[in-house]
């Protein structure tokens, strides 16, 4: 299971649970709508933060992979050059 799917499911599950809990609470409709609105804003902010964190981690991983790839290419090029010198 990918991290993105897990986070999406977690956020959606939390939001659905919060809405159900609020709807079953003994409050007026206006209070309930206000609470739902506040919780929706909080959930949206948390989702944005989570996406931002995942994006930063992915960017870091891509940077590391690119660096390792550059190192490998450099080593291979060095080996090729060394091999050409030995043949000459």
PDB file with SEQRES, HELIX, SHEET and CRYST1 records, atoms N, CA, C and O in Angstrom:
SEQRES   1 A   88  UNK UNK UNK UNK UNK UNK UNK UNK UNK UNK UNK UNK UNK          
SEQRES   2 A   88  UNK UNK UNK UNK UNK UNK UNK UNK UNK UNK UNK UNK UNK          
SEQRES   3 A   88  UNK UNK UNK UNK UNK UNK UNK UNK UNK UNK UNK UNK UNK          
SEQRES   4 A   88  UNK UNK UNK UNK UNK UNK UNK UNK UNK UNK UNK UNK UNK          
SEQRES   5 A   88  UNK UNK UNK UNK UNK UNK UNK UNK UNK UNK UNK UNK UNK          
SEQRES   6 A   88  UNK UNK UNK UNK UNK UNK UNK UNK UNK UNK UNK UNK UNK          
SEQRES   7 A   88  UNK UNK UNK UNK UNK UNK UNK UNK UNK UNK                      
HELIX    1 AA1 UNK A    3  UNK A   24  1                                  22    
HELIX    2 AA2 UNK A   29  UNK A   87  1                                  59    
CRYST1    1.000    1.000    1.000  90.00  90.00  90.00 P 1           1          
ATOM      1  N   UNK A   1       0.852  -1.175   0.000  1.00  0.00           N  
ATOM      2  CA  UNK A   1       0.000   0.000   0.000  1.00  0.00           C  
ATOM      3  C   UNK A   1       0.892   1.230   0.000  1.00  0.00           C  
ATOM      4  O   UNK A   1       1.858   1.316   0.759  1.00  0.00           O  
ATOM      5  N   UNK A   2       0.557   2.174  -0.856  1.00  0.00           N  
ATOM      6  CA  UNK A   2       1.386   3.368  -0.932  1.00  0.00           C  
ATOM      7  C   UNK A   2       1.056   4.325   0.207  1.00  0.00           C  
ATOM      8  O   UNK A   2      -0.035   4.293   0.776  1.00  0.00           O  
ATOM      9  N   UNK A   3       2.018   5.169   0.522  1.00  0.00           N  
ATOM     10  CA  UNK A   3       1.839   6.144   1.601  1.00  0.00           C  
ATOM     11  C   UNK A   3       0.712   7.100   1.257  1.00  0.00           C  
ATOM     12  O   UNK A   3      -0.081   7.461   2.127  1.00  0.00           O  
ATOM     13  N   UNK A   4       0.632   7.512   0.002  1.00  0.00           N  
ATOM     14  CA  UNK A   4      -0.406   8.453  -0.433  1.00  0.00           C  
ATOM     15  C   UNK A   4      -1.802   7.899  -0.215  1.00  0.00           C  
ATOM     16  O   UNK A   4      -2.692   8.608   0.255  1.00  0.00           O  
ATOM     17  N   UNK A   5      -1.994   6.613  -0.561  1.00  0.00           N  
ATOM     18  CA  UNK A   5      -3.310   5.993  -0.370  1.00  0.00           C  
ATOM     19  C   UNK A   5      -3.640   5.883   1.114  1.00  0.00           C  
ATOM     20  O   UNK A   5      -4.779   6.106   1.523  1.00  0.00           O  
ATOM     21  N   UNK A   6      -2.641   5.541   1.909  1.00  0.00           N  
ATOM     22  CA  UNK A   6      -2.862   5.423   3.350  1.00  0.00           C  
ATOM     23  C   UNK A   6      -3.272   6.763   3.939  1.00  0.00           C  
ATOM     24  O   UNK A   6      -4.236   6.841   4.701  1.00  0.00           O  
ATOM     25  N   UNK A   7      -2.541   7.825   3.587  1.00  0.00           N  
ATOM     26  CA  UNK A   7      -2.825   9.151   4.128  1.00  0.00           C  
ATOM     27  C   UNK A   7      -4.204   9.610   3.681  1.00  0.00           C  
ATOM     28  O   UNK A   7      -4.965  10.164   4.474  1.00  0.00           O  
ATOM     29  N   UNK A   8      -4.529   9.379   2.402  1.00  0.00           N  
ATOM     30  CA  UNK A   8      -5.844   9.765   1.895  1.00  0.00           C  
ATOM     31  C   UNK A   8      -6.940   9.042   2.664  1.00  0.00           C  
ATOM     32  O   UNK A   8      -7.916   9.662   3.087  1.00  0.00           O  
ATOM     33  N   UNK A   9      -6.785   7.739   2.845  1.00  0.00           N  
ATOM     34  CA  UNK A   9      -7.779   6.970   3.595  1.00  0.00           C  
ATOM     35  C   UNK A   9      -7.889   7.421   5.029  1.00  0.00           C  
ATOM     36  O   UNK A   9      -8.984   7.485   5.588  1.00  0.00           O  
ATOM     37  N   UNK A  10      -6.750   7.734   5.628  1.00  0.00           N  
ATOM     38  CA  UNK A  10      -6.737   8.196   7.018  1.00  0.00           C  
ATOM     39  C   UNK A  10      -7.484   9.524   7.164  1.00  0.00           C  
ATOM     40  O   UNK A  10      -8.291   9.692   8.078  1.00  0.00           O  
ATOM     41  N   UNK A  11      -7.211  10.454   6.267  1.00  0.00           N  
ATOM     42  CA  UNK A  11      -7.855  11.773   6.331  1.00  0.00           C  
ATOM     43  C   UNK A  11      -9.352  11.648   6.081  1.00  0.00           C  
ATOM     44  O   UNK A  11     -10.156  12.239   6.801  1.00  0.00           O  
ATOM     45  N   UNK A  12      -9.726  10.880   5.061  1.00  0.00           N  
ATOM     46  CA  UNK A  12     -11.151  10.711   4.748  1.00  0.00           C  
ATOM     47  C   UNK A  12     -11.871   9.999   5.887  1.00  0.00           C  
ATOM     48  O   UNK A  12     -12.972  10.391   6.275  1.00  0.00           O  
ATOM     49  N   UNK A  13     -11.251   8.961   6.416  1.00  0.00           N  
ATOM     50  CA  UNK A  13     -11.861   8.242   7.543  1.00  0.00           C  
ATOM     51  C   UNK A  13     -12.047   9.132   8.758  1.00  0.00           C  
ATOM     52  O   UNK A  13     -13.084   9.088   9.420  1.00  0.00           O  
ATOM     53  N   UNK A  14     -11.033   9.944   9.049  1.00  0.00           N  
ATOM     54  CA  UNK A  14     -11.148  10.876  10.177  1.00  0.00           C  
ATOM     55  C   UNK A  14     -12.248  11.898   9.963  1.00  0.00           C  
ATOM     56  O   UNK A  14     -12.997  12.217  10.887  1.00  0.00           O  
ATOM     57  N   UNK A  15     -12.347  12.411   8.747  1.00  0.00           N  
ATOM     58  CA  UNK A  15     -13.371  13.408   8.439  1.00  0.00           C  
ATOM     59  C   UNK A  15     -14.768  12.803   8.543  1.00  0.00           C  
ATOM     60  O   UNK A  15     -15.672  13.415   9.111  1.00  0.00           O  
ATOM     61  N   UNK A  16     -14.943  11.610   7.998  1.00  0.00           N  
ATOM     62  CA  UNK A  16     -16.253  10.947   8.057  1.00  0.00           C  
ATOM     63  C   UNK A  16     -16.625  10.662   9.512  1.00  0.00           C  
ATOM     64  O   UNK A  16     -17.766  10.888   9.915  1.00  0.00           O  
ATOM     65  N   UNK A  17     -15.683  10.173  10.290  1.00  0.00           N  
ATOM     66  CA  UNK A  17     -15.953   9.899  11.702  1.00  0.00           C  
ATOM     67  C   UNK A  17     -16.332  11.161  12.463  1.00  0.00           C  
ATOM     68  O   UNK A  17     -17.244  11.143  13.289  1.00  0.00           O  
ATOM     69  N   UNK A  18     -15.630  12.256  12.185  1.00  0.00           N  
ATOM     70  CA  UNK A  18     -15.934  13.513  12.862  1.00  0.00           C  
ATOM     71  C   UNK A  18     -17.324  14.015  12.493  1.00  0.00           C  
ATOM     72  O   UNK A  18     -18.074  14.466  13.359  1.00  0.00           O  
ATOM     73  N   UNK A  19     -17.668  13.937  11.212  1.00  0.00           N  
ATOM     74  CA  UNK A  19     -18.990  14.403  10.764  1.00  0.00           C  
ATOM     75  C   UNK A  19     -20.095  13.553  11.388  1.00  0.00           C  
ATOM     76  O   UNK A  19     -21.108  14.091  11.837  1.00  0.00           O  
ATOM     77  N   UNK A  20     -19.916  12.255  11.421  1.00  0.00           N  
ATOM     78  CA  UNK A  20     -20.932  11.379  12.022  1.00  0.00           C  
ATOM     79  C   UNK A  20     -21.082  11.688  13.510  1.00  0.00           C  
ATOM     80  O   UNK A  20     -22.197  11.756  14.028  1.00  0.00           O  
ATOM     81  N   UNK A  21     -19.966  11.872  14.185  1.00  0.00           N  
ATOM     82  CA  UNK A  21     -20.023  12.196  15.613  1.00  0.00           C  
ATOM     83  C   UNK A  21     -20.741  13.505  15.870  1.00  0.00           C  
ATOM     84  O   UNK A  21     -21.511  13.621  16.823  1.00  0.00           O  
ATOM     85  N   UNK A  22     -20.495  14.472  15.036  1.00  0.00           N  
ATOM     86  CA  UNK A  22     -21.138  15.784  15.204  1.00  0.00           C  
ATOM     87  C   UNK A  22     -22.627  15.692  14.900  1.00  0.00           C  
ATOM     88  O   UNK A  22     -23.446  16.271  15.613  1.00  0.00           O  
ATOM     89  N   UNK A  23     -22.977  14.969  13.849  1.00  0.00           N  
ATOM     90  CA  UNK A  23     -24.386  14.863  13.474  1.00  0.00           C  
ATOM     91  C   UNK A  23     -25.211  14.128  14.535  1.00  0.00           C  
ATOM     92  O   UNK A  23     -26.407  14.382  14.680  1.00  0.00           O  
ATOM     93  N   UNK A  24     -24.583  13.234  15.261  1.00  0.00           N  
ATOM     94  CA  UNK A  24     -25.306  12.484  16.291  1.00  0.00           C  
ATOM     95  C   UNK A  24     -25.308  13.201  17.645  1.00  0.00           C  
ATOM     96  O   UNK A  24     -25.979  12.764  18.579  1.00  0.00           O  
ATOM     97  N   UNK A  25     -24.571  14.282  17.746  1.00  0.00           N  
ATOM     98  CA  UNK A  25     -24.519  15.034  19.010  1.00  0.00           C  
ATOM     99  C   UNK A  25     -25.798  15.867  19.170  1.00  0.00           C  
ATOM    100  O   UNK A  25     -26.367  16.346  18.189  1.00  0.00           O  
ATOM    101  N   UNK A  26     -26.235  16.031  20.421  1.00  0.00           N  
ATOM    102  CA  UNK A  26     -27.472  16.788  20.673  1.00  0.00           C  
ATOM    103  C   UNK A  26     -27.217  18.305  20.665  1.00  0.00           C  
ATOM    104  O   UNK A  26     -27.082  18.919  21.724  1.00  0.00           O  
ATOM    105  N   UNK A  27     -27.154  18.902  19.468  1.00  0.00           N  
ATOM    106  CA  UNK A  27     -26.958  20.340  19.339  1.00  0.00           C  
ATOM    107  C   UNK A  27     -27.916  20.883  18.296  1.00  0.00           C  
ATOM    108  O   UNK A  27     -28.531  20.125  17.546  1.00  0.00           O  
ATOM    109  N   UNK A  28     -28.037  22.202  18.255  1.00  0.00           N  
ATOM    110  CA  UNK A  28     -28.891  22.816  17.243  1.00  0.00           C  
ATOM    111  C   UNK A  28     -28.219  22.701  15.880  1.00  0.00           C  
ATOM    112  O   UNK A  28     -27.019  22.443  15.784  1.00  0.00           O  
ATOM    113  N   UNK A  29     -29.007  22.894  14.835  1.00  0.00           N  
ATOM    114  CA  UNK A  29     -28.478  22.805  13.474  1.00  0.00           C  
ATOM    115  C   UNK A  29     -27.403  23.843  13.212  1.00  0.00           C  
ATOM    116  O   UNK A  29     -26.406  23.562  12.547  1.00  0.00           O  
ATOM    117  N   UNK A  30     -27.605  25.032  13.732  1.00  0.00           N  
ATOM    118  CA  UNK A  30     -26.627  26.105  13.509  1.00  0.00           C  
ATOM    119  C   UNK A  30     -25.292  25.766  14.174  1.00  0.00           C  
ATOM    120  O   UNK A  30     -24.231  25.942  13.575  1.00  0.00           O  
ATOM    121  N   UNK A  31     -25.352  25.283  15.403  1.00  0.00           N  
ATOM    122  CA  UNK A  31     -24.127  24.896  16.106  1.00  0.00           C  
ATOM    123  C   UNK A  31     -23.430  23.749  15.376  1.00  0.00           C  
ATOM    124  O   UNK A  31     -22.207  23.735  15.233  1.00  0.00           O  
ATOM    125  N   UNK A  32     -24.230  22.793  14.921  1.00  0.00           N  
ATOM    126  CA  UNK A  32     -23.672  21.646  14.210  1.00  0.00           C  
ATOM    127  C   UNK A  32     -22.980  22.087  12.929  1.00  0.00           C  
ATOM    128  O   UNK A  32     -21.876  21.629  12.638  1.00  0.00           O  
ATOM    129  N   UNK A  33     -23.614  22.976  12.152  1.00  0.00           N  
ATOM    130  CA  UNK A  33     -23.010  23.470  10.914  1.00  0.00           C  
ATOM    131  C   UNK A  33     -21.718  24.227  11.205  1.00  0.00           C  
ATOM    132  O   UNK A  33     -20.744  24.119  10.461  1.00  0.00           O  
ATOM    133  N   UNK A  34     -21.719  24.989  12.287  1.00  0.00           N  
ATOM    134  CA  UNK A  34     -20.512  25.733  12.663  1.00  0.00           C  
ATOM    135  C   UNK A  34     -19.371  24.773  13.016  1.00  0.00           C  
ATOM    136  O   UNK A  34     -18.231  24.966  12.592  1.00  0.00           O  
ATOM    137  N   UNK A  35     -19.687  23.754  13.786  1.00  0.00           N  
ATOM    138  CA  UNK A  35     -18.678  22.768  14.178  1.00  0.00           C  
ATOM    139  C   UNK A  35     -18.167  22.017  12.954  1.00  0.00           C  
ATOM    140  O   UNK A  35     -16.965  21.784  12.830  1.00  0.00           O  
ATOM    141  N   UNK A  36     -19.069  21.636  12.046  1.00  0.00           N  
ATOM    142  CA  UNK A  36     -18.663  20.931  10.829  1.00  0.00           C  
ATOM    143  C   UNK A  36     -17.739  21.820  10.005  1.00  0.00           C  
ATOM    144  O   UNK A  36     -16.727  21.350   9.484  1.00  0.00           O  
ATOM    145  N   UNK A  37     -18.079  23.092   9.886  1.00  0.00           N  
ATOM    146  CA  UNK A  37     -17.241  24.029   9.137  1.00  0.00           C  
ATOM    147  C   UNK A  37     -15.857  24.157   9.746  1.00  0.00           C  
ATOM    148  O   UNK A  37     -14.858  24.150   9.026  1.00  0.00           O  
ATOM    149  N   UNK A  38     -15.789  24.274  11.068  1.00  0.00           N  
ATOM    150  CA  UNK A  38     -14.496  24.393  11.753  1.00  0.00           C  
ATOM    151  C   UNK A  38     -13.667  23.120  11.571  1.00  0.00           C  
ATOM    152  O   UNK A  38     -12.469  23.177  11.292  1.00  0.00           O  
ATOM    153  N   UNK A  39     -14.323  21.978  11.733  1.00  0.00           N  
ATOM    154  CA  UNK A  39     -13.611  20.699  11.581  1.00  0.00           C  
ATOM    155  C   UNK A  39     -13.144  20.494  10.135  1.00  0.00           C  
ATOM    156  O   UNK A  39     -12.075  19.932   9.895  1.00  0.00           O  
ATOM    157  N   UNK A  40     -13.948  20.952   9.186  1.00  0.00           N  
ATOM    158  CA  UNK A  40     -13.547  20.832   7.784  1.00  0.00           C  
ATOM    159  C   UNK A  40     -12.297  21.677   7.523  1.00  0.00           C  
ATOM    160  O   UNK A  40     -11.391  21.241   6.812  1.00  0.00           O  
ATOM    161  N   UNK A  41     -12.246  22.871   8.092  1.00  0.00           N  
ATOM    162  CA  UNK A  41     -11.069  23.732   7.926  1.00  0.00           C  
ATOM    163  C   UNK A  41      -9.836  23.082   8.558  1.00  0.00           C  
ATOM    164  O   UNK A  41      -8.751  23.104   7.976  1.00  0.00           O  
ATOM    165  N   UNK A  42     -10.006  22.513   9.732  1.00  0.00           N  
ATOM    166  CA  UNK A  42      -8.901  21.847  10.422  1.00  0.00           C  
ATOM    167  C   UNK A  42      -8.414  20.642   9.600  1.00  0.00           C  
ATOM    168  O   UNK A  42      -7.212  20.456   9.415  1.00  0.00           O  
ATOM    169  N   UNK A  43      -9.357  19.830   9.111  1.00  0.00           N  
ATOM    170  CA  UNK A  43      -8.992  18.651   8.324  1.00  0.00           C  
ATOM    171  C   UNK A  43      -8.291  19.067   7.036  1.00  0.00           C  
ATOM    172  O   UNK A  43      -7.328  18.424   6.618  1.00  0.00           O  
ATOM    173  N   UNK A  44      -8.769  20.137   6.407  1.00  0.00           N  
ATOM    174  CA  UNK A  44      -8.148  20.625   5.177  1.00  0.00           C  
ATOM    175  C   UNK A  44      -6.717  21.079   5.446  1.00  0.00           C  
ATOM    176  O   UNK A  44      -5.811  20.782   4.667  1.00  0.00           O  
ATOM    177  N   UNK A  45      -6.516  21.791   6.535  1.00  0.00           N  
ATOM    178  CA  UNK A  45      -5.181  22.284   6.903  1.00  0.00           C  
ATOM    179  C   UNK A  45      -4.247  21.097   7.182  1.00  0.00           C  
ATOM    180  O   UNK A  45      -3.100  21.089   6.737  1.00  0.00           O  
ATOM    181  N   UNK A  46      -4.742  20.103   7.917  1.00  0.00           N  
ATOM    182  CA  UNK A  46      -3.925  18.924   8.211  1.00  0.00           C  
ATOM    183  C   UNK A  46      -3.569  18.177   6.937  1.00  0.00           C  
ATOM    184  O   UNK A  46      -2.441  17.707   6.786  1.00  0.00           O  
ATOM    185  N   UNK A  47      -4.524  18.064   6.019  1.00  0.00           N  
ATOM    186  CA  UNK A  47      -4.269  17.386   4.751  1.00  0.00           C  
ATOM    187  C   UNK A  47      -3.212  18.146   3.948  1.00  0.00           C  
ATOM    188  O   UNK A  47      -2.323  17.536   3.354  1.00  0.00           O  
ATOM    189  N   UNK A  48      -3.312  19.471   3.933  1.00  0.00           N  
ATOM    190  CA  UNK A  48      -2.305  20.281   3.233  1.00  0.00           C  
ATOM    191  C   UNK A  48      -0.920  20.066   3.845  1.00  0.00           C  
ATOM    192  O   UNK A  48       0.064  19.892   3.126  1.00  0.00           O  
ATOM    193  N   UNK A  49      -0.855  20.078   5.166  1.00  0.00           N  
ATOM    194  CA  UNK A  49       0.427  19.879   5.850  1.00  0.00           C  
ATOM    195  C   UNK A  49       1.002  18.496   5.538  1.00  0.00           C  
ATOM    196  O   UNK A  49       2.202  18.356   5.303  1.00  0.00           O  
ATOM    197  N   UNK A  50       0.146  17.485   5.537  1.00  0.00           N  
ATOM    198  CA  UNK A  50       0.588  16.126   5.252  1.00  0.00           C  
ATOM    199  C   UNK A  50       1.104  16.020   3.823  1.00  0.00           C  
ATOM    200  O   UNK A  50       2.149  15.418   3.575  1.00  0.00           O  
ATOM    201  N   UNK A  51       0.367  16.605   2.888  1.00  0.00           N  
ATOM    202  CA  UNK A  51       0.795  16.581   1.489  1.00  0.00           C  
ATOM    203  C   UNK A  51       2.136  17.302   1.338  1.00  0.00           C  
ATOM    204  O   UNK A  51       3.019  16.844   0.614  1.00  0.00           O  
ATOM    205  N   UNK A  52       2.275  18.435   2.031  1.00  0.00           N  
ATOM    206  CA  UNK A  52       3.523  19.195   1.971  1.00  0.00           C  
ATOM    207  C   UNK A  52       4.689  18.363   2.517  1.00  0.00           C  
ATOM    208  O   UNK A  52       5.774  18.347   1.937  1.00  0.00           O  
ATOM    209  N   UNK A  53       4.455  17.673   3.636  1.00  0.00           N  
ATOM    210  CA  UNK A  53       5.498  16.820   4.226  1.00  0.00           C  
ATOM    211  C   UNK A  53       5.895  15.694   3.274  1.00  0.00           C  
ATOM    212  O   UNK A  53       7.081  15.420   3.088  1.00  0.00           O  
ATOM    213  N   UNK A  54       4.913  15.052   2.681  1.00  0.00           N  
ATOM    214  CA  UNK A  54       5.178  13.957   1.750  1.00  0.00           C  
ATOM    215  C   UNK A  54       5.942  14.478   0.544  1.00  0.00           C  
ATOM    216  O   UNK A  54       6.871  13.833   0.059  1.00  0.00           O  
ATOM    217  N   UNK A  55       5.540  15.661   0.058  1.00  0.00           N  
ATOM    218  CA  UNK A  55       6.216  16.260  -1.089  1.00  0.00           C  
ATOM    219  C   UNK A  55       7.681  16.565  -0.770  1.00  0.00           C  
ATOM    220  O   UNK A  55       8.564  16.318  -1.591  1.00  0.00           O  
ATOM    221  N   UNK A  56       7.934  17.100   0.417  1.00  0.00           N  
ATOM    222  CA  UNK A  56       9.304  17.409   0.820  1.00  0.00           C  
ATOM    223  C   UNK A  56      10.147  16.136   0.918  1.00  0.00           C  
ATOM    224  O   UNK A  56      11.296  16.109   0.477  1.00  0.00           O  
ATOM    225  N   UNK A  57       9.567  15.081   1.499  1.00  0.00           N  
ATOM    226  CA  UNK A  57      10.287  13.810   1.617  1.00  0.00           C  
ATOM    227  C   UNK A  57      10.570  13.219   0.238  1.00  0.00           C  
ATOM    228  O   UNK A  57      11.650  12.681  -0.006  1.00  0.00           O  
ATOM    229  N   UNK A  58       9.593  13.322  -0.657  1.00  0.00           N  
ATOM    230  CA  UNK A  58       9.790  12.806  -2.015  1.00  0.00           C  
ATOM    231  C   UNK A  58      10.870  13.606  -2.734  1.00  0.00           C  
ATOM    232  O   UNK A  58      11.706  13.032  -3.431  1.00  0.00           O  
ATOM    233  N   UNK A  59      10.858  14.923  -2.570  1.00  0.00           N  
ATOM    234  CA  UNK A  59      11.889  15.761  -3.186  1.00  0.00           C  
ATOM    235  C   UNK A  59      13.278  15.399  -2.660  1.00  0.00           C  
ATOM    236  O   UNK A  59      14.241  15.327  -3.422  1.00  0.00           O  
ATOM    237  N   UNK A  60      13.367  15.172  -1.352  1.00  0.00           N  
ATOM    238  CA  UNK A  60      14.647  14.770  -0.762  1.00  0.00           C  
ATOM    239  C   UNK A  60      15.113  13.428  -1.335  1.00  0.00           C  
ATOM    240  O   UNK A  60      16.285  13.259  -1.674  1.00  0.00           O  
ATOM    241  N   UNK A  61      14.180  12.480  -1.436  1.00  0.00           N  
ATOM    242  CA  UNK A  61      14.529  11.156  -1.958  1.00  0.00           C  
ATOM    243  C   UNK A  61      14.982  11.255  -3.411  1.00  0.00           C  
ATOM    244  O   UNK A  61      15.955  10.609  -3.801  1.00  0.00           O  
ATOM    245  N   UNK A  62      14.287  12.055  -4.210  1.00  0.00           N  
ATOM    246  CA  UNK A  62      14.665  12.223  -5.613  1.00  0.00           C  
ATOM    247  C   UNK A  62      16.054  12.857  -5.705  1.00  0.00           C  
ATOM    248  O   UNK A  62      16.872  12.456  -6.533  1.00  0.00           O  
ATOM    249  N   UNK A  63      16.315  13.844  -4.852  1.00  0.00           N  
ATOM    250  CA  UNK A  63      17.631  14.482  -4.838  1.00  0.00           C  
ATOM    251  C   UNK A  63      18.739  13.494  -4.504  1.00  0.00           C  
ATOM    252  O   UNK A  63      19.798  13.498  -5.133  1.00  0.00           O  
ATOM    253  N   UNK A  64      18.489  12.650  -3.510  1.00  0.00           N  
ATOM    254  CA  UNK A  64      19.481  11.647  -3.124  1.00  0.00           C  
ATOM    255  C   UNK A  64      19.711  10.636  -4.245  1.00  0.00           C  
ATOM    256  O   UNK A  64      20.848  10.254  -4.523  1.00  0.00           O  
ATOM    257  N   UNK A  65      18.635  10.211  -4.879  1.00  0.00           N  
ATOM    258  CA  UNK A  65      18.751   9.246  -5.972  1.00  0.00           C  
ATOM    259  C   UNK A  65      19.520   9.870  -7.137  1.00  0.00           C  
ATOM    260  O   UNK A  65      20.368   9.217  -7.745  1.00  0.00           O  
ATOM    261  N   UNK A  66      19.226  11.125  -7.445  1.00  0.00           N  
ATOM    262  CA  UNK A  66      19.945  11.809  -8.520  1.00  0.00           C  
ATOM    263  C   UNK A  66      21.433  11.909  -8.185  1.00  0.00           C  
ATOM    264  O   UNK A  66      22.278  11.676  -9.049  1.00  0.00           O  
ATOM    265  N   UNK A  67      21.751  12.247  -6.958  1.00  0.00           N  
ATOM    266  CA  UNK A  67      23.148  12.357  -6.541  1.00  0.00           C  
ATOM    267  C   UNK A  67      23.854  11.014  -6.677  1.00  0.00           C  
ATOM    268  O   UNK A  67      24.967  10.945  -7.197  1.00  0.00           O  
ATOM    269  N   UNK A  68      23.208   9.945  -6.208  1.00  0.00           N  
ATOM    270  CA  UNK A  68      23.808   8.606  -6.315  1.00  0.00           C  
ATOM    271  C   UNK A  68      23.987   8.219  -7.787  1.00  0.00           C  
ATOM    272  O   UNK A  68      25.000   7.627  -8.157  1.00  0.00           O  
ATOM    273  N   UNK A  69      23.001   8.555  -8.620  1.00  0.00           N  
ATOM    274  CA  UNK A  69      23.101   8.263 -10.046  1.00  0.00           C  
ATOM    275  C   UNK A  69      24.269   8.994 -10.682  1.00  0.00           C  
ATOM    276  O   UNK A  69      25.005   8.425 -11.488  1.00  0.00           O  
ATOM    277  N   UNK A  70      24.434  10.260 -10.316  1.00  0.00           N  
ATOM    278  CA  UNK A  70      25.568  11.035 -10.835  1.00  0.00           C  
ATOM    279  C   UNK A  70      26.895  10.428 -10.402  1.00  0.00           C  
ATOM    280  O   UNK A  70      27.844  10.379 -11.184  1.00  0.00           O  
ATOM    281  N   UNK A  71      26.961   9.962  -9.148  1.00  0.00           N  
ATOM    282  CA  UNK A  71      28.181   9.323  -8.659  1.00  0.00           C  
ATOM    283  C   UNK A  71      28.482   8.041  -9.431  1.00  0.00           C  
ATOM    284  O   UNK A  71      29.632   7.781  -9.786  1.00  0.00           O  
ATOM    285  N   UNK A  72      27.460   7.254  -9.687  1.00  0.00           N  
ATOM    286  CA  UNK A  72      27.642   6.000 -10.424  1.00  0.00           C  
ATOM    287  C   UNK A  72      28.094   6.289 -11.849  1.00  0.00           C  
ATOM    288  O   UNK A  72      28.998   5.628 -12.360  1.00  0.00           O  
ATOM    289  N   UNK A  73      27.476   7.263 -12.486  1.00  0.00           N  
ATOM    290  CA  UNK A  73      27.862   7.636 -13.852  1.00  0.00           C  
ATOM    291  C   UNK A  73      29.313   8.092 -13.884  1.00  0.00           C  
ATOM    292  O   UNK A  73      30.066   7.735 -14.790  1.00  0.00           O  
ATOM    293  N   UNK A  74      29.698   8.881 -12.889  1.00  0.00           N  
ATOM    294  CA  UNK A  74      31.066   9.358 -12.819  1.00  0.00           C  
ATOM    295  C   UNK A  74      32.047   8.200 -12.658  1.00  0.00           C  
ATOM    296  O   UNK A  74      33.093   8.183 -13.306  1.00  0.00           O  
ATOM    297  N   UNK A  75      31.722   7.244 -11.810  1.00  0.00           N  
ATOM    298  CA  UNK A  75      32.585   6.073 -11.607  1.00  0.00           C  
ATOM    299  C   UNK A  75      32.692   5.236 -12.880  1.00  0.00           C  
ATOM    300  O   UNK A  75      33.775   4.780 -13.249  1.00  0.00           O  
ATOM    301  N   UNK A  76      31.567   5.044 -13.535  1.00  0.00           N  
ATOM    302  CA  UNK A  76      31.567   4.262 -14.777  1.00  0.00           C  
ATOM    303  C   UNK A  76      32.411   4.968 -15.838  1.00  0.00           C  
ATOM    304  O   UNK A  76      33.195   4.334 -16.544  1.00  0.00           O  
ATOM    305  N   UNK A  77      32.242   6.279 -15.938  1.00  0.00           N  
ATOM    306  CA  UNK A  77      33.023   7.044 -16.913  1.00  0.00           C  
ATOM    307  C   UNK A  77      34.517   6.930 -16.603  1.00  0.00           C  
ATOM    308  O   UNK A  77      35.335   6.805 -17.514  1.00  0.00           O  
ATOM    309  N   UNK A  78      34.864   6.973 -15.330  1.00  0.00           N  
ATOM    310  CA  UNK A  78      36.257   6.812 -14.925  1.00  0.00           C  
ATOM    311  C   UNK A  78      36.800   5.450 -15.308  1.00  0.00           C  
ATOM    312  O   UNK A  78      37.935   5.328 -15.769  1.00  0.00           O  
ATOM    313  N   UNK A  79      35.984   4.430 -15.117  1.00  0.00           N  
ATOM    314  CA  UNK A  79      36.400   3.075 -15.479  1.00  0.00           C  
ATOM    315  C   UNK A  79      36.576   2.946 -16.996  1.00  0.00           C  
ATOM    316  O   UNK A  79      37.516   2.300 -17.459  1.00  0.00           O  
ATOM    317  N   UNK A  80      35.688   3.549 -17.752  1.00  0.00           N  
ATOM    318  CA  UNK A  80      35.782   3.516 -19.224  1.00  0.00           C  
ATOM    319  C   UNK A  80      37.069   4.213 -19.670  1.00  0.00           C  
ATOM    320  O   UNK A  80      37.820   3.692 -20.494  1.00  0.00           O  
ATOM    321  N   UNK A  81      37.304   5.397 -19.109  1.00  0.00           N  
ATOM    322  CA  UNK A  81      38.508   6.148 -19.466  1.00  0.00           C  
ATOM    323  C   UNK A  81      39.777   5.355 -19.107  1.00  0.00           C  
ATOM    324  O   UNK A  81      40.735   5.321 -19.879  1.00  0.00           O  
ATOM    325  N   UNK A  82      39.768   4.732 -17.947  1.00  0.00           N  
ATOM    326  CA  UNK A  82      40.914   3.945 -17.498  1.00  0.00           C  
ATOM    327  C   UNK A  82      41.139   2.753 -18.432  1.00  0.00           C  
ATOM    328  O   UNK A  82      42.278   2.416 -18.757  1.00  0.00           O  
ATOM    329  N   UNK A  83      40.062   2.129 -18.853  1.00  0.00           N  
ATOM    330  CA  UNK A  83      40.128   0.990 -19.747  1.00  0.00           C  
ATOM    331  C   UNK A  83      40.674   1.408 -21.119  1.00  0.00           C  
ATOM    332  O   UNK A  83      41.459   0.679 -21.726  1.00  0.00           O  
ATOM    333  N   UNK A  84      40.256   2.582 -21.603  1.00  0.00           N  
ATOM    334  CA  UNK A  84      40.751   3.092 -22.882  1.00  0.00           C  
ATOM    335  C   UNK A  84      42.247   3.372 -22.806  1.00  0.00           C  
ATOM    336  O   UNK A  84      42.979   3.099 -23.758  1.00  0.00           O  
ATOM    337  N   UNK A  85      42.700   3.909 -21.692  1.00  0.00           N  
ATOM    338  CA  UNK A  85      44.121   4.201 -21.503  1.00  0.00           C  
ATOM    339  C   UNK A  85      44.936   2.911 -21.481  1.00  0.00           C  
ATOM    340  O   UNK A  85      46.042   2.859 -22.018  1.00  0.00           O  
ATOM    341  N   UNK A  86      44.393   1.889 -20.869  1.00  0.00           N  
ATOM    342  CA  UNK A  86      45.104   0.619 -20.771  1.00  0.00           C  
ATOM    343  C   UNK A  86      45.211  -0.049 -22.137  1.00  0.00           C  
ATOM    344  O   UNK A  86      46.199  -0.727 -22.418  1.00  0.00           O  
ATOM    345  N   UNK A  87      44.208   0.135 -22.984  1.00  0.00           N  
ATOM    346  CA  UNK A  87      44.217  -0.465 -24.328  1.00  0.00           C  
ATOM    347  C   UNK A  87      45.142   0.295 -25.269  1.00  0.00           C  
ATOM    348  O   UNK A  87      45.638  -0.275 -26.241  1.00  0.00           O  
ATOM    349  N   UNK A  88      45.379   1.566 -24.993  1.00  0.00           N  
ATOM    350  CA  UNK A  88      46.195   2.387 -25.895  1.00  0.00           C  
ATOM    351  C   UNK A  88      47.661   2.180 -25.748  1.00  0.00           C  
ATOM    352  O   UNK A  88      48.448   2.813 -26.451  1.00  0.00           O  
TER     353      UNK A  88                                                      
END                                                                             
